Amino acid sequence: MADKTLVQRYVHVLTVVACYWFVSITLVFVNKSLLSGSEKLEAPLFVTCYQCVVTVAACYAIRAAARRFPDRISFPSLELDINIIKQVLPLSIVFVGMITFNNLCLKNVGISFYYIGRSLTTVFNVLMTYFILGQKTSLSAIACCGAIVGGFYLGVDQEDASGSFSLAGTIYGVLASLFVSLFSIYTKKVLPAVDGNIWALTFYNNVNACVLFLPLMVIFGEVPIVFNFQFLSSINFWFLMTIGGIFGFAIGYVTGLQIQVTSPLTHNISGTAKAAAQTVLATHWFMETK
């Protein structure tokens, strides 16, 4: 009986990890298709804003389901509180920067180079933890950061040698890495404002992001681009946009679930392994040679 329970636990963990891999890889491929596919839209801010709207709508949908089936589904109240909105705003600003530079990187580089372009997150984590939180890091961790920087340089060098190097895409990737590290730090600071509830934080963060994206779309001239987009009435385009939004919402859940059933360290190992598999898959899917 004990062996059966252990087997069931392993199956549960493997299922969760598989779900994380599926959702994460699918989200990257969907966004790549939207930003540089056959029906690409030269408006990454609009694409991201729409996905934030879908996330907010998904939160309301699950909240409605939780009210109808309280014994099966648990979800926090979604009544807007102006004080919480203000407290979450700094995180939302970082969040907007993170996903904007993330999509700009994805737009300008191939999926096979995408992870390498965003590989400096750990390095920035060490730097930001020291400068913002005042926490020092061991010499062994700093040595590992040196190895990461070396790998980043090697990846950039090989991308240049293959003739597909994008300076803009690489810069966007570095900036995305910086904002990812800032996001994890600010998440810890802001969580107490929502009583530590990750779903409430997701809701408020995406509500803020929807508002923040509007002036940015105007400033960067995306409004006329969207209205003049030739595939604006395409069912396939809006289907991909909505799928991207749903998977954007799902990645938050499966990430938390994977950490819950394993550990933060195992989650990072899984994410690194997933990125390697994603790179190999992308080279075969797009017939790229690296």
Secondary structure as UniProt FT lines:
FT   HELIX           2..36
FT   TURN            38..39
FT   HELIX           44..68
FT   TURN            70..72
FT   HELIX           82..108
FT   HELIX           111..117
FT   TURN            118..120
FT   HELIX           121..133
FT   HELIX           139..161
FT   TURN            162..163
FT   HELIX           167..190
FT   HELIX           191..194
FT   TURN            195..196
FT   HELIX           198..219
FT   TURN            220..221
FT   HELIX           222..227
FT   TURN            230..233
FT   HELIX           235..261
FT   HELIX           264..285
FT   TURN            286..287
//
